[in-house]
Amino acid sequence: MVVGKSVPRVDGYEKVTGRAMFTADLAPGNCLVAKVYHASIANGRVTAIDTSQAEQIEGVVKVVTFQDVPKISYPTPGHPWSVETAHQDRADRRLLTGRIRYYGDDIAAVVAENEVAASRALRAIKVTYEEYEPCINPREAMKGTKPPVQEECPDNILAKSEYEIGSADQALAQAAIVVEGKYETSIVQHCHIEPPVSYAYMDKGRIVVVTSTQIPHIVKRVIGQALGIPWGQVRVIKPYIGGGFGNKQDVLYEPLNAFLTTQVGGRPVKLELTREETFANTRTRHKIYYDLKMGLDAQGHIVARDMLAVSNQGGYASHGHAIAANGATSWRHLYQVPNVRARAYTVYTNTPVGGAMRGYGIPQYAFAAEAITDDAAVKAGMDPYDFRMENIQKGYFADPWLKPIAANTNGVAECMEKGAAYIQWKEKRKKYAGQTGNIRRGVGMAIFSYKTGVWPISLEIAGARMVLQQDGSVTLMVGATEIGQGADTVFTQMTAETLNISMEKIHIQTVQDTDVTPFDTGAYASRQTFVTGTAVRECAEKLKEKILEYAKELLWERRRALQTSARETEEVPGADGGTAPDSASWLPADLCDGCIVNAAGDVLLALEELAQESYYSLRHSSAITAEVSEQVKKNSLSFGATFAEIEVDIALGKIRVLDIINVHDSGRLINPRLARMQVHGGMSMGLGYGLAEQLLLDEKTGRVLNGNLLDYKLPTMMDTPDLTAGFVELEDPVGPYGNKALGEPPAISPAPALRNALLHATGVAVNEIPLSPQRLIAAFEKAGLLSASVGNGSEGKKEDGADV
Amino acid sequence: MYDLEGYWEAGTVEEAVQLLEDHPAAKIICGGSDVLIKIREGKLAGTGLVSIRGIPLLQKVTLKENGDLYIGAAMTFSHLTSHPLIRRLVPVLGEAVDQVGGPQVRNIGTIGGNICNGAVSADSAPTVFSLECRLRIEGKAGVRFSDMKSFYLGPGRVNLAQGEVLTHIVVPREKYEGYAGHYIKYSMRNAMDIATLSCSTVCKIDLKKNVLEDVKMTFGVAAAVPLRVPKTEEALKGQPLREELYGLAAGLVRQEINPRDSWRASRAFRLQIGGEIAARSLREAVLRARAQEEVRLRGPKQQEKVQIEAEQTGQQQEIMQPESDQHRKEVR
């Protein structure tokens, strides 16, 4: 049994020794270099562009502008394509544009012999603009701008959605306690280590793009769409990638690069973004504004919840309204509330583009929802833990509309119990009540639920192929992608588990090549272990069936040969070898430890021997392979909780995290150590989201102010406390190995837990993240906390009036 | 790939001066942690570079016979932090430069480069100001000395002509002897960050009278250049060493510094933090001065001996002849 074991990563040694090859490592030596010319305004139109000087620079091969690219608008999100026109993603982007929609929009591109020549050429391009007033706030943009950001949306509203269960207004009017709040999140960026990078070339008239992506098969389709060529003319190859976190679940510069190689006779062209471009010109996590209301009865039961969400999309649709809508869906899960209403808007503005990022709208939503949950508990005079325990959905529940989304297993209460015990919730809530002085401590918590994959909102399909090699080992190919999360390792474990052979005998192919690997939509939505896992299991079962079938044939043949020779020497064991009950022991029943065994578990044949026969038998040779392409119409909610203890230095506006734990119900863990690592990574992202990170824009110009890793305060190891991960392992009935989502969930609940801990420590409710020092100082000043003491970094040092 | 016109390495200061004369558009490079970034950003693209990183004279810390401390401009931050003379005589400086970026940057970045880059956030600058260091600069016309205030002209601008090389940061004996200091870097991260605001306090106490005898306080990022606060310093001098001292310091500083609103931090925020870190750095500096004084009063003989002896580190310390005032040529 290898599922459930903390086996080492199958790619671990390659990665730590530097042997693993990433896109930039693979680019050929003669690769040309492409760079993009970005707009220096946020809203307007190019009235003239002069590239003549750039073309003169030594080493410059080609300059293309928005005037040279196909007049085709295409969609970019990494969603499965919809065959129904009404559900297709918004096609609002061109390879290059003369209509500038955000600061940094792509106007032209340069291809040169080397980076220096390309950079010099960029500086030599002259552009004149007609400028319009930029609008960076979606609530303003909703009132309409002239011209609209995207011409097809005159009111700038990309999409809106709403639903109501019961009557929220009526229930709020009758509620004993009503809590209201405005909550806001910030734009943040994924900050994967490897920047988006691709190289493209032509081979026999087709375009080949090697790229750092989470979604190779989707990239192939979008390149075809963007260039207006048959999709089969495009081949996409995905090597190891250095992180994506959703930014690479979008088609970024691959279509432009595919176009550029066609402009230089198919020579290889590399397009690697700088960190600054990654911040400004790829995707970000949407900033969402929430107006929330909650009504309670006199006993502290939630009777109504009402949400208005306005999401800042930026200049292009990308994943669009799916993000805000995901939060609106979550609003009706997790807590038992008879009256629920949600209205969500996604609005175009002149800002960098919002897209997918780990948690897909739920980190924003959960911050707001779990903040108001604590505010409501405070107002009701209840402990936030007790308040939640009283109001959560326990056991099975299902989404009223999106079937089959359901809590097939629900461990949220156990997650809360485990987390509270770890942090010593009751003791510390009491201990830290009513503190004075400059240094104060508090504990806070937050919970969440999260879907596994995207069904039924979107398609779920995965593919796997297995080949029994000549020595009895198995090669495994999937279309799903290893992006650092450990997918290759868990697929290997699953295959080894179902085939019951050792992991060393399973060889997974890590590179996805759309010409070769089975179709799968890729790494996103915490789907692969669940959806691709289902395909892997099906494929392994199919392969096993074929192996047993071949074994039966082989063993029957051998037995017959034995009987024939025995009869010749008059030592016949039985008249009929096939049907006599006492002789069924020769029948292959299962695979065990790399051998074929009978029903009693006795070894009949080594898999190695069978494999060799299957390739070279003169009587019947046929290599044993299996392939599945599986649509998965299942979904299971996963759950979790964060508990955090913090220390606040009021005069400096700083929060120190003393202890933090995430407890997850993700069903059965395929690899507990990898699961822990996944939780640590997500918690670290959640800490940055809650405390430090925000992409700042100039209000007047829309320019990104801090688009680099010095000014964008991504936490370092020195800022990160020890992280603790806990699990509640319930066997999920619909997951292929009892498992459900774990990829994104760890990033969801740390931010609201920290905000609620701050509320406990200081009594100050801060409703915007990050809880940055400047924001805290302003809030403490307002609350009158700043005069508490001066010049004291720690308690116990000060004695007023005494000598020091 | 960097856009460079040329790269020349100097073996001596004279060579560096000559190379800079020969290539009037070239910039000095030492550690490169500022210069290479500017080239990458395109600000200095196509520049030539004269490297002074191979000049042995600039990589030493030397105690002159008169007690002045000469710090070679090409000393890396990490070497400076661990240097015995720095640790013994001006530990606050070693601690300050130990807060630059991360280990990799501290292994290549130099104190001279930090000062000549002219950034108001430079971690060495507030302490170098508070210690009232002098800068030894060599050029075609000879050697000149400059104080810090006249060297820092504005953000990213310093008073160093083409053809001039900063060779040493000099801490005069009377500026460190009997003083203790503490530097606080207030930044958003605990590593890999620049200061949002910083404060270096250097002080001397009179233990018998229990008063603050002398204090020098300098802020980074509170103005366009590192900012001394003379009014605060004057008001604090002679104050009794009591808890009230720190509240007083915070209040005075908030009156005196004049930070601006920017996207990095608001004025109101900087005023709050400025007062607070002033109070905290003063508190720590006083604690250190007290400990130092107590040691001095306990064993004066021992203390003197240590002061005069060159540090025994297993390597020979080079003792340079002091450049007396008559050798100092002011070239402008």
Interface residues (C-beta under 8 A of the other chain):
Chain A: N114 E115 V116 S119 R120 R123 A651 L652 G653 A692 L696 D698 L705 N706 L709 L710 D711 K713 P715 T716 M717 M718 D719 S772 P773 Q774 I777 A778 E781 L786 V790 G791 N792 G793 K798 E799 D800 G801 A802 D803 V804
Chain B: M1 Y2 D3 G42 A45 G102 Y186 M188 R189 N190 A191 M192 D193 I194 T196 N210 L241 R242 E243 E244 L245 Y246 G247 A249 A250 W263 R264 A265 S266 A268 F269 Q272 I273 G275 E276 I277 A279 R280 L282 R283 V286 L287
